[in-house]
Amino acid sequence: MKHFITLITGILFAATSAFAQEYDVLIRGGKIADGTGNAWFYGDVAIKNGKIARIGSLPNATAGKVLEAKGLIVCPGFIDVHTHIEEDEFRLPTADNFIYDGVTTVVTGNCGLSNVDLGFYFKQLDSLKTSVNVASLIGHNDVRKTVMGTVNRPATPEEQQRMEALVEKAMRDGAYGLATGLIYVPGTYSTTEEVVGLAKVAARYGGVYASHIRYEGDEVLTAIEEAVNIGRQAAIPVQISHFKVSGQNNWGRSKETLAAVENARREGIDVTIDQYPYTASSTGLNTLLPSWALAGGLDSIKARVNDPIIRRRMTEEMVATLKRRKQNHFTYAVVAYYDADTTLNGKNIEEINLLKGRKHKAAAEAETIMDMALKGGASMVFHGMGDWDVENIMRYPQNMFASDASIRVYNFGVPHPRGYGTNARVLGYYVRQKKIIPLEEAIRRMTSLPAQKFNLPERGLLQPGRAADVLVFDENTIIDVSTYDRPHQYSRGMKYVIVNGETVVDNEKHTGVRAGKVLRKGE
């Protein structure tokens, strides 16, 4: 009898122990900001099988891994809705710059640039495995290039049909919507009607229309209206990418641009925006050239540049654009990476022009830009926005934060610091130091708002049953360290980063774990 009682006691103890150890990870005693925007509260977060199992006071719970979060913020992983990770994920699948900035999910394929065969791309990512979750849009520019090349003309009905078929295939393969880059070749040559036709296809599958709009400077209101009109005609939610007003002559106009967005929302059109918290943008050198001069590929560009009459016309247009910006030189345009001569990385066009021994005039700088374009172009950082507009846009409640960045290869080039520090800059500089928006509101903009907009129902909130993408950070120390002069510096303050229940950052160190998933719409 004694042995029987001992046996029963042992079984009960084992069962009790198994029950007590039911969680894989337990985050104990943190200040939980659940992503709703509501005030934080103290509690514990229990994780099991990659999902959030329980939230609240769990004093008797135990787990295989217990993370002490006393005095720290516990919140959902950040969702960066505007990234450009294509090809970089194969070089650096651990995506360190995003992970250290609290990003657990990226949306790529923006600005009209994506893999056209997303089904094949997703299978590649399934095999590769990355540290972040990856969702993708289908890019209009690459779809158009596949069907029409870089010609400057409207699509024929047959070409339109072929483009719509490519978008439909991408949506069936799991794309989250259609993205345009209407400032870039060849998207800039498309009509609004062409984009509406493609957006209608994406809308049939519940997709989003995300746009780098046609103009971000003098004609920005016209461009916003075009995006709204596409949403109206295609009956599709609209996301205006990296919302800004460019050029010193446009500083202060965010009052007008935000009003345009809000007027569209009052009309019943689902329009939201995203923003990076910097006064500089980053894109290719060729955007400084007149768009008409870029049609037809490199041979056509060379022919135009080498024609004295056309070259003079290009120079005059570039200088006129500069003057409208109230600037005398191309000082605002800084080289991030120039493959033809990496010694010019980090220098602005005015400096480069003088290094080449040319006249200190805007026309000579335009000539220098054309010469660099013929040698393959360069990635650039453009200093063109005002602090007041950045902060005014930041206060808008339907605005998300997004980096517009790739996976950064450490010490490669002189890229824009937004690739390292977007979220930490918002939390450290704009929330803690400048008090532009409250902490919980900033977290909502990084989590549940993008999850809602891009139809990511498992992410964006700390709730039982959702995917366990969770951050633990110190609100008093989190800060961006990356600068324009020294961009290759990871953000500080992320104590723990958990992706799908696995610890990717442990005590501020990347573990190398690649727990990210490919997110296909409809799965």
N, C-alpha and C positions, 0 to 999 in steps of 0.2 A: 504494500500500500504506500509506503514511504517513497519507493522508487517511482510509483505511478504519479504521486503528487509532484515529485521533483520533475518528472517528464512533462506534466501539464504546465507547471510553472515555467519551465524552459521554453515550451512552445509559445505560451502567452507573452513571455518576455521578448522572444524573437519577433513575434507578430507586432508587439508594441514598438519595438525598435524599428522594424520595417516601416510602420506607419509614420513614426516620428521622422524618418529619413526620406519621406516621400518626395521632397523637393530636390532638384538638381542644384539650384542656386537660390540663396536667400539674401536679399539686400535689407539690412536691418537699420531701423531708426533714422531714416532719411527724411528730408523735407520734400514731399511728393508734389511735384507740379505735373499734373496728369495730362497736359496738352489741351485741355478745354479752355484755358485762359482764367479759370477760377483760381482763387488763392491757394497757395501750397498748404499742405497739412502733414503732420507727422505720421509715419506709418512704415510698414514693412512691405516688401514686394517679393513674392515667391514665384519661382520659375520652374516649370517641369516640361520636358520634351519639347523645348523650343517655344513654349507658349507661356504667357503670364497665367499663373494658376490662381493666386489669391493676392489681394491687397488689403492692408489694414493692420490692426494690432495683432501680431502673431507671436506672443511671448514664448509659447511652448514648441514652436516649429523649429525643426533642424533641417539641414541640407548637406549635400556633399561639399558645397562651397558656400561659405558665409562671408559676405562683404559688409563691413561696418561702414555705415554712411552717416553717422552722427554729425550734424552741422553741415551736411552736403545736400545739394539738390539732386533729386532723382526724377528723371523725366523720360519721355519717349525719345528714341533716336531721331536725329534730324533728317529731313527729307529735302535734298537739294534738287529742285525741279528743273534747273537749267545747267547742264554740264555737257562737256564734249570729251568723253573718255575714249572714243573709238581709237583703236590701235595701242593706246597707252596701257590699257588693261593687260595686254599680252607682255608688255615690258615690265610692268610692276603691278601684279594682281593684288598685292596687299594694300594698295591705294592709301598709303600712309598719310598723305596730306589731308585727305578727306576724313579718315578715321580719327586722327588727332584733333580735327575740328568738329568732331561729334556727328559726322554724317554717316548714317547707316544705310541709306537708300539714295541712289542717284537716278535721275531721269536724263537720258542722253538722247542724241538724235535731234538736237535743237538747231535753230537758225537755218533750217532747211538741209542740214548736213547729217546723213545717217548711212548705215548700210542699207542698200536697197533690198537685199534678200535677208530679211530679219529672221526668217525661219532658220537659215543656215547659221547666222550670227549667234542666235540664241543657243543653238546646239554647241557651238564653239565655247560659249561661256559656261554652259553646263559642264563641259569637260575641264575647262580651265579652273573654275572656282575662284572667286574673288572675295575679298574681305567685306565688300559692301554688296547690298542687293542692287540689281540693275534692272531698270525698266527703260523702254525706248519708244520714241516717236518715229514716224517715217518722215524723212526729209524731202521736201518739195524740190529743192535744188538738185539733189542727186537723182530723183525720179525724172525731172525734166532733162537733165544731162544725159541720162540713159536713153531717152526717147529722141531728144532733139539736139543734143550737143550744146554748144554755147551760142547758138544763133540768136540774133536780136530781132525777133518777130513773134507775132501771136501764134499759138498752136493751131494746127488744122484740126477739123473734127476727128480725123483718124488718130492723130497724135494725142488729142485730149482723151480719146477712148483708151488708148494704150497706157497713158499715165494713170487714169482712173483704175485700170485693171491692176497696175502695180501697187497702188495704194490699197485697193481691196485685198490683195494677197497679203500685204503687210499687216493689215488689221486682223485678218483671219489668223495670221501667225502670232498675234499677241501684242501688236503695237497699241500704244495708249492714245494715239491721235496723230494728227498731221502737224508738221512744223514748217514754217516758211522763214526764209531769210531774204526779204524783199529789197535789201540794200546790196546783196551780193549777186554776182554772175553765176548762173543764168536766171535766177529768180527775179532779178530786177527787170527783166525783159517781159515778164508775164503780165497778163491783164488781170484785173480783179475777177472777171468772169471765169478765167481759168482756175483760179484758186478756189472760187466758190464751188465749182464742179468737183474738185478734189475733196474739199471740206464736207460736201454732202455725202461722199462715200464714207469718210471717217465717222460722220454723224450717225450713219445707219448702224454702226457697231458701238455706239456709245462713247466715241472718242472726243478728244479735246482739240481745239485749234490753237496752237502756240505760235506766236509770231514775233520775230525780229522785224519790226515794222519798217515801212519803206523810207521814212525820214525820221530823224531824231533831233534835228536842229530847227531851221527856220520853218519848215513845213510839217512840223510834228503833229499839229492838230489835224491836218489832212490825212496823215498816216494813221492816226488813232481812229478817225472816222472810217477809213477803209477797213481796218480790222473789225470794228463794230459792225459795219455793213456786211462783211463776210459772215460774221456770227448770226446776224439777222437773217440773211438769205439762206444760209445752210442750216439754220436751227441747231447750232453747235456752241458749246461753251467756249469762251475766248480767254486766252492767257496772253497778255502783252509782256514780252520778255524784256529783262533788264531795263525797266522803265526809267527814263531820264530826259533831260533837256540839255542838248550839247551846244557848245559855243557860248562865249562870254556875252554875246549880244542877246542870247536867249535866257540868261540867268533871271530867275524870278518867275518864269512862265509855268512852273509846276502848279501854280494856282489854277491856270487855265487847263492844263492837261489832266489834272485830277478831277476837275469839274466835268470834263468831257467823259471820263470813265464813270463818274457817279451819275451823270445824266443818262448814260446808257443803261446802267443798272436800274434806274427808276423806270425806264421804258420796259424793263423785264428781260434784258439781255444779260446773261451770266458772264460778266467781264471781271477779271481779276488781273493783278500785275505781280511781277517780282522785281527785285532790286538787289544790286550788290552795294555794300556800304562804303563806297569810295568815290572820289571826285575824278577818277581817271577810268577810261574804258580800255579795252584791248581787242585788237583784231588785226587784219592783214594790211600791209602797206598799200596794196592795190586799191583800197577804198579811198585813197587820196586822189586817184585818177578819175577822170570823168567816166561814168559807167558805159557810155556809148563806145568808148575807146577800147573796151575790154572784150568785145564780142569776137567770137570766132577762134579763140585760142591764141597761143603764144606767137605763132607765125603772123597772124593778123595784127596783133599788138605791135610786133616789131616793124611791120610794114608801115603802120600809122606813125610810130615814133620816129622812124627814119625819113618820113616825108616832111620836109621843112614847113610846109603850110599847115599840115595837120598838127605837127608838133607845137607850132606857135599857138594854134587854137587851144590845144590842151594846156599849155603853159598859162595862157590868159585866163582860162576857166579856173584853174587851180589857184592862181593868185587872187582872182575875184572872190572865190570862196573863202580864202584866208582873210581877205579884207572885211568880208561880212561878219567874220568871227571877231572883228576888232583887234586883229593881230597883224604884226608886220613881218613876222618870220615863222617858220615851222618849228619853233622851239618846243611846242606842246607835243610833238610827235617824237617818241623815244623808241629806239630799236630794242626789242626784247631778244630776238634771235635772228641773225642774218647769216645764213649758211655760206654765202660767197665770201664773207670776211667777218669772222667772229670777233675780231678786235674792235668792231664797231658796236658790239652789244653794249647796251646801257648808255649810248650816246644819242643825242637828239639830232634831227635833220639839219638844223642850223650849224651845229658843231661839225657834222660830217661834211657839209658843204665847204666849210672853211678849211677843214683838213685836206680837202681835194684842191685847195688853192683857187677856188672860184670866188666870184664877186659876192659881197655880203648883201645880196638882194634876194627877195622872195622868188623872182623869176629864175635865178640861178639855182635856188633850192628845189624848185619844181623840176628843173632839169636833172638834178641829182636824184630825186625820187624816181623819175622815169628810168634813169640808168640802173638803179637798184632793182626796179621792177623787171627789167629785161634780164637781170642775172638771177631771177628766181624769186624776187620779192623777199619780204621779211615779216616776222610777227612783230607787232608794235604795241606800245602803251601810249594812249592819247590822253593828255591832261586837258579836259575841256568842260568840266562841270563845276557848279558852285556849291559850297557847303550848305547854304540855306535851302537849296532845292533838295539835296540829299536828305536833310533832316525833315523837311516838309513832306516828302514822299514817304519817309519812314513812318510818319505818324498815321498814314492812311491805313485803316483797319483791314482792307482787303488786299494787302500787300504782303507777299512772302519774301524771304531772303534766299538768294541763289548766287552761286559763285561765278557762273559762266566760265568754268575752268575745266581743264583736263586733269588727269592724274599726273602730278608733277614728278619728274625724274630729278632727284636731288642734285643740285649744282649744275643743272643743264640750262644754259641761257640765263637771261635776266627777265623772267616772266612777271606778270602782274601779281601782286601779293594776295589778291582775292582767292587764288588757288590754295593758299595755306590758311588764311585767317578770317574768312567771311563771317562765320557764326561767332567765333570768339571775339571778333571786333565788335559785333553788335552787342554781345553780352557784357564785354568788359568796358568798352569805350562809350557806346551810346546808351546802354542801360545803366551800368554802375556809375560811370563818371559824369556823363552829360544828362542822364535821367530823361532821355527823350521819350521812351516808352517803359512801362513796368516790365519786370522780369517775366511774369506769367504770360503777359501779352506777347512778348518776344518769342517765348517758347511755343505758344499757339501758332504763331506765324511760321515757325520752323517745323511744325509737326502735324497737327490736326487739319489746319487750313490746306496745306499742299496735299495731304492724304485725301481730303474731301474732294478737292478740285480734280485730282488725277485718278480718282477712283481706285484708291489703295485701301480697301476696307479693313485689312488686317493690321494696318499700321497707323501711326500718328497719335494714338491715345494709349495710356496705361489703363487697360481694362482686362479682366479675366477673359481668356479665350483668344486674345489677340497675340500676334507674333511678339516674341520677347526681344525687341530691339530697345535697349534701355541704356541711358547715360547716367553716370554719377559724376558730378563736377562741383568744384568749389566756386560759388558765385563771387567770392571776395578776391579770388586770384586769377580767374580765367581771363586770358588776354591773348590778343594776336601779337606775334613778334615779327612777322614778315613785313618788310618795308620795300619801297620801290628800289632803293639802292642795294639792299641785302634781302632779297625775297625768300631765299631757301632756309626758312626757319619755321619749325612746326609750332602750332598754337600750344599754349600751356594751360593747365588746369583741369584737363579731362582725367579724372582719377580712374574710372572704369568705363569701358565701352563694351556692350554686349550686343551681339548680332545673332538673331535666331537662337537665343539661349546660350550661346557660347561666348566666352570672355575673349575679346580681341585686344582690348587694352586693359592691363592689370597693373595697378599702381603706377599709372602714367607711362607704361611701356607696352609697345605693340608686341603681342605674343606670336605673331606670324600666322595665327589662325585665319583660315579663309572659309568663313561660314555663310557668306552671302549667297543669295539665290537669284536666279533669273526670274523676274516677275513678268508673266505673260497675262495680258488683259483677258479676262474671261475664265482664268483657271482658279 
